[in-house]
Structure formats: structure tokens, C-alpha cells
Amino acid sequence: MKDKKTLYLLPSDKLGGKEMIKAEIWHEILYDNTKSVVLERDFEGQKIRWNPTFWDFSRYYGFQPQVHQPYRPQTKGKVESGIKYVKRFLRGKVFVSLEHLNQCLLDWLLRKADYRVHGTTHRRPIEMFEEEKELLLSHWGKPPYIIQDRVIRHVAKDCLVSFQTNRYSVPHRFVGKQVEVQSDNDFIRIYHQGELIALHPRLEGKYQVRSERAHYQGIFNHRQPESRFYLAQNGQEEVEVRDLAFYERLVEGGSR
């Protein structure tokens, strides 16, 4: 491999209404020590705590990220030189929409960026790509990685987890537990210690409840608290305690 720090991205296609990525990626890619990549590392630079979202992104596309050594500007320059090249293209231009920007970038890529003689390699990038593409990880047609919202929540005694004004049910055995809520445009995924415990279609409105009948099976064996309200442990919010009729409606109705 002549250059293990190259990422080749080609114009994307639309397939079935979803944007598909066309990319060829090296097995290793060099990054700067930015917080979007690295959250923390020791002084010697040996132990690295990766940004979990970025690490998940690298696993999705199957490459190994590397970061330059601290206080070595000659390495950092290699990472940033490509960014400066793109910034020079953008400087002074006005774009009326994201689609307009993408089209201008594509035209620039096809007219100039891929065909100029590179100052370091003294070769045209498009020629090097044709020679080296067999060595790269292929992701032709792979759906783009979706960056999800991730928040930590506690499960209330009514088996519901609050997220962006709506509430979603989880199995009753997780009452009082801390869970992670992940969301995209279509679904809400709720995890406990890395295990997916609930999957719901995302509610579009506000102050709604999405529940599953199975999540409440067996809950009637538990004793109902005597007081109307309780203050949850470990800093949880004050949550109203429902009577058993509420759970019966959830089990019978599924969602509301």
C-alpha cells in the first residue's frame, strides 16, 4: 500500500428512495485528535478512549482508525491538507441549497480534483484510484451510517421511558433500571447494558404513549405502592404511581 491514509469517495446514487454510498476505504485511516474522534488519551498517546459514535461508525465500515501522535505537527499537516483544499474551493461561493452545493462539488470533483496532478504523488488521483482500488475495502451500495441520538433514562414504575415528551414501554423487570435510548427518524431502540430490550416505531406527536402488551405480563403480581407519589432513588424525577386499571388499559390497548 502506497498510502494508508487515503479515503476515496465517489458520487452517490439513489436506490429505492434511499441515499446509497459509493466508497472505497483503506483498512487504516489517520485522524487528528479531535473530540469527534478521540475523547481522551494518555500523555504518551498509547491509551486511547474513542468517541463511541465514531468508533461505531468505524466498525460499521470496517476500517481501523489511527490518530497522529500529540505534538507532532508534521503528521497533523497530512491530515488537514485535504481539508484546506476543499475550503479553497468553497471560499467566496454562494449556494442556494444543499443540493446545489453537492452538485457544485460533484462538478469540481469530475472537472478538477480527480484530474489535477497531486503535489506529493505527482500523479492524478483518478489514475491512482484505478490502480489501487483492488486493495481497498469495498462499500459500493452500502446504506449510509445513521448517526443516532443517544440519551440515558431511568425506567419509571409504570414501565415507561420518557424521550422527547413521549413515553415508550419496556419489560417490567427493568423498572428502576438505567437504560440507553437510541433514536433515528423511524424507530426508538432502548438498551440495557448493551442488550436491546424494546423497539418501537417513533411517535410523531407529543405527550403520547407507545406500549407493548408483553411488557406488562406478570406485573399484577407486584404489590401496588400505598402512596400516590414516590420520589425515585438516585436522583430520578418524581413519578406518579398508577392504579392497576391503568396497566390493564395498557395491556388491552397496546398503545395510545
Buried (B, 14 or more C-beta within 10 A) or exposed (E): EEEEBBBBEBEBEEEEEEEBBBBBBBEEBBBBBEEEBBEEBEEEBEEBEBBEEBBBBBEBBEBEBEBBEEEEEEBBEBBEEEEEEEEEBEEEEEEEEEEEBEEBBEEBBEEEBBEEEEEEEEEBBBBBBEEBEEEBEEBEEBEBBEEBEBEEBBBBBBBBBBBEEBBBBBBBBBBEBEBBBBBEEEEBBBBBEEEEBBEBEBBEEEEEBBBBEEBBEEBEEEEEEEEEEBEBEEEBEEBEBBEEEEBEEBBEEEBE
